[in-house]
Amino acid sequence: MIAAKVEPIFEKSETSEFYTIATLGSHSALQILKGAHDEGFRTLAIANRDTERLYRSFNFVDEVIGIEKYQDFPKIVDRLENRKIIIVPHGSFVAYLSLEDHKKMTIPYFGNKAILDWEASRELQRQWLSAAGLNLPRQFRNGAEIDRPVIVKLYGAQGGKGYMFLRDAKDFEERAGLLARRDYILQEYIIGVPLYIHYFYSPLTGKLEIMSMDRRYETNVDSLGRIPAAAQEGMEVQPSYVVVGNSPVSLRESMLAEAYRMGEEVVRVSRDICPPKGLFGAFCIETIITPDTQFYIMEISARIVAGTNLFIDGSPYSYLYYSEPMSTGRRIARELKNALLTNSLRRVLDDSSVL
């Protein structure tokens, strides 16, 4: 682990009450805004017409800007650029805004936008994780190569929508029409326990923290798991992997060291692929743990994930670090506050940000 030097505190440094933390009203916005409020920031939700009333109902949300749909966010960027606003991105930014929209945005932005290219591309993700020395499932270039069960994964952050289980090459041929004109990968289906590990890396201290862990509840594949295989014969129900919720998980302590090492290696390699800052802030490694307690890495999310919403009051792991309620959303706000207090805000913002 490489420790970073923290700059000295200056008496005239701006503090959190001078800034507003803003995010799209979706995904993990409530956690982000509650954490920002608890750390002394003002808060802003950019909500669509369906969710505007929800965000106005919470006292910790100081302001709500309504837009017709989230894809309209670039239309209000000019209004936000003239204010002391810091954007905290989450999965809905990835789902609704293009990479071009992200890169054009000059509002102060928590995180490194350069890493988005590596997150968005399944091929680049695999290069990144492979360079980190992590255990990856086999990937097939085309249907003819398939010699074992696979899962078809579409590109983008869509909560598992459109994912497909295939038994073999013949199964792929029969269903290939459903994948026409879509970007996807064919990944070996690993049988084991899914585990999503939520991390936070601080460029101010050079420390990595495991914040929490979860597993996803997916419909209808989790429901099918309750039906005996013999009873499923003839049902003609295809497994679906759409995420509808999350449940908390506590990992065996003997396996924590490996989980921590994987996070460290991901951060280390990120500085090589996106120098000099690399990956910082919240991120998540999606794993499958096999019966021999081996981690297989499915993918990485280079920002806060919705599974952290389970831990708005903190998790067993975050409590070990802080001895107080510390969600990932609040940890982001704490990092921003510490950066303000040490006159080092630029170290935790994308380089394109305007200050």
N, C-alpha and C positions, 0 to 999 in steps of 0.2 A: 504494500500500500504506500503510495506517495503522498506525504502530508503537504498541504499547501500553507503558505504563510498567510496569516490573518493580519491585515493592516490595522494600525492603531486607531482607536476611537477619537474622533474630533468633536469638540464641544459644539460646533455649529452644524453638525451633520443633521440632515433632514430625518425625521422619524416617520413611522407608519401612518400617522393621522394626516399627513400631507398627500398621501397617495390613495388611489382607489384600485382595488383588485377587481377585474372584470372577466367574465367568461360567458360562454353560451349557456342558456338555460336548458341543460340536458345532461345526461350521462352521469357526471359526478359534481355538478355545479353546486348543489346544496352543501356538500362536504367542503368544497373549496371556499365557498363564500362564508360558511360558518367558521371555518378555520381562520380566514382573513379577518373576520369581525373579532374573533377572540384574541388576535394578535394586534388589534388596534387600527386596522385599515378600514377605510370606507369600502363599500361593496356595491357592485353593479352586475345585474343579470341582463343579458340580451336574450329576450324570450320571443318565441313566435306567438301567434294569436291564440293557439290552443293551450299554451302553458303560462301565459302572462299572469293570469289571475293566481295561479299556484305560487309563483315566486313573490308576488306582492303580499301573500299571506304570511310570510315569515319576517319577523322583526329584525333579523340580522341582515336582511337584504335592504340596503339603504335606497337603492334606485333600480328601476326596471325600465329598459328601453324595449318597446315592442316592434318587431319586424314581421312581415308577412310569412316568410319562411327563412330557415337558417342560411340557405344559399344567398340570401340578400345581405348578409353581413358586410361584404365589401362596400356596399352602398353607404354605410354609416361610418366607415373608417375615418373619413375626413373630420367628422364631428368629434371623434375620440382623440385624434392626434393632437388637438389643442389643449388637452387636459392631462393632468398627472395620473395617467392610467397605466397599469401593468396588466397585460393579458396573460392568463393562465390557461393553456390549452388542455384539451382532453379528447376522448375518442370521437366526439361529435364534430370537432374541427376536422379530424381526418376523414370522417364519413361525408361531410357536407361541403367542405372547401377543397379546392384543388391545391396541388403543390404550388402552382403559380400564384394563387391567391395568398397562400401562406408567405411566400417569399416577397411579394409586393408589400405586405403589411409592414409599416414602419413604426407602429405603436410598440413601446417597450414590451417584450415578449419573453416570458420565463422559459428558458430552455434553448437548445441549439437547433435551429431549423435545418441545418445541413444534415442532421441525423435522420430527417424525415425521408430523404431519398433512400436511405438504407432500410428504413422500416417499411416503406411502401412497396419495395421490390422483394419478392420472395427469393429471387436469385441472390441479390445483394445481402439479404438477411442471412442466407445460408453461408455465404463467404465470411461474413462477420463472425457468426457463431462457430464456424469451423476453425477460423484463425484463433479463436479463443480456446480451442482444444476441447470443445464440448461434444458430448455424445449425441449424434443426430440420427434420425431414422433415414432409411434409404429413400431416395427420390427417383422417380421414373420419368424419362423424357417423353414417352408416348405409351399408348395403351398396349402396344405389342410387347413391350418389355415387362409388363406386370406379371409377376409369378407368385404373388401372395396378396392377401387383402390390403386395400389401400383406402385412404380417405382423400377425396377431391376437395381442395380448398380454393375458394375464389379469392381474388385480390380485394384488399380494402378492409376497413373496420366495420363489419356489418353484423357482429354478434353471432357468427356461425350460420347466418342465412345463406342458403344455397349449397352448403357442404353436403357431400354425398359419400356413402360407404359403397365400395365395390369389392366383390369377392375375388375376381380374377379378370384376365384379359377378355374373356367372352362377355362377362358382365359389362365391361367398358364398351365393347362394340355395340351391345344392345341399347345402351343408354347414352351413347356419344352425342346423339341429336340434342339432348338437353344442355350440352356444353358448347354448342356451336356459337361462335363469335363471342366467347367469354374467356377472360384470362384466368387461368387456374394452374395449380400444381397437383401432381399425383404423389402423395406421400405414404410411405409404409404405415399401416395401421398397427400401432403398438398397443398390446393388451396390458393394461395396468391401471393404476390410480392416477387420475388427472390432478395436478397440483399447480396452482398459480402462485408464484412467490413475488411479493411486492417489496421493492427496494427503494432506497433513497440514497443518492450519492451527493455529498456536499463538496463543491469546489472551494468553499471557504475553509474547511477543516481538513479536506482530503480523506474524510471518513465515509465508509459505506455502512448503511444500516438496513437490516431486514425489518420492515415495518409491520407486515402481516402476511397471511396466506389464506387462500380460499380455493374452493372447487365450484364449478359452474353447474347449475341445474339446467339441462337442455331438454327441450321437447322436440320430438317425442321419444328420443332414444333412451332417456332415463325411465320413462314409463314402460317401454318395451322390455327393459331389464327385469321388470317385476313379473313378466308373463313367462311361464316355462316354454322352452324352445319347441317342445312337441305341440303345445297349444297354439303357437304362432304359425304353424304350417297351414297354408291356405288363406291366411288373413290378408295377404297382398298389401301390407303396410310397409312403406319404405322408411328407414330411419331418418329422422331430421335432427339437426344439431343447433337449432335456434335457441339462444340463451334467454331464459326468462327470469333467472334469479341466481343467487350465489349463497353458499353456505361456508361457515368458517372451518378452518382446519388447523390443527396444531401438529407439527411434524415431530417425529421421534428425535430427541435431542442428539442422538448419535449420528443423525444425518444432517444436522444443522451446519456443521463445518463445511461439508461439500456444497450445500446450498449457498453458503457465504462465499466460498471460493469461486463458484460459477459467476456470481455477481461481480466479484473483483476482476475476473478475467474479461468479462464483457466490457466493463468500464475501461480497462487497460487498452484493449484493442480499439475501442472507440476513439481514443486519442490519436491513433495511427490513421484511421480512415477518415476522421473529421477533425483534423488538427486546427488550433491547438486545444480547444476546449473539450472536444469529445462529447460523450453523453454525461449529463448531470441532471440532478433533480430526481423525480419519480420515474421508475420504469418497472416492468414486470417480465419475468421469464416464465413461459408456459411449459410445463414439464409433464411427462408421464413416468411414474415410478413402477418398475417391473417387480415381480415376486422376489428377484435376487437383489432388491433395493438399489437398482441402477436407475439413474436419471437419464431419460431421453428428452432432448430439448425440441419442442415443436416449433416455437416461434418466440419473438420478443416484441413487446410493446414499449416504445421509447417515450412514454408519458404515463400519467396517472391512469389506472384502469378502474372499471366500475366495481370490481370485486372489493376494492378498498372501502366502498360504501357501508360494508358490514361493520366498520370500525370507526365510526364517527366519534365515538367516545374513547377510542384507542383500542389496541389489541394487547394480548399478553406480551408480545415482542416489543411493541413501542413502549409499554410500561417499564420494561427492563431498562430501556435507555433513558426514559424521562421521568418516571415516577409521577406522572400526571397524564390526564387525557391528551393523547396526541394522534390525531388522524393523519393520514397522508396529506390531506388538504391543509391542515394546520401546520404540518411540517414544512410545506412549501412556503406558507406565509411567514413562518419563523425564519426560514432561510432568507427571505426577502427583507425582513426586519433587521436581521443581523448584518446583511449587506449594507443597508442604509446606515446603520450605526457605525460601521467601519469604513464608510466612504468607498465601498467596493461593489456598488450596484451593478456596474458593467460586467463583473465577473459571473453574474447569474442571469444575464440577459443575452439574447441573441445579438450578434455583432451588428445586425442591420437596424437595431432599435434606435429610436431617436430619444434623447434625454433632454 
